Amino acid sequence: MMPTENARLGLEDGVAETDGKLARAYRQVNTTAAQIDERNPAFARIPADRPRQALIVTLEPFPNANLPHVDLPVPDIPTTVVGT
């Protein structure tokens, strides 16, 4: 994901847009973690008994992405957001 122009300008709409994109990524982390725990055949090669961590990679840095956000889902596994 890339920050929108509103986000780059620090506008309020930009915060909502960024949170929406990050929320989608966090939901995907939670969905995948749950499927691994439920032994979904698509994830059969991933051991369910080992610790897992998630890495959300963005195309540009989001300096505040790892700070607590009220409107974002809580990740089920340790998760970090990094920019390339």
SULQUI-V930171 format. One line per field, one symbol per residue. psi: psi as a letter, one per 20 degrees, with the letter a starting at -180 (. if undefined). Layout:
psi->???
This chain:
psi->qqqrhhghikqhhhgggghgghggghhgggggghhghjlphhkhiopijqqqqqoopqhqqnhjhjqpphjqqpqiqppqpqq.
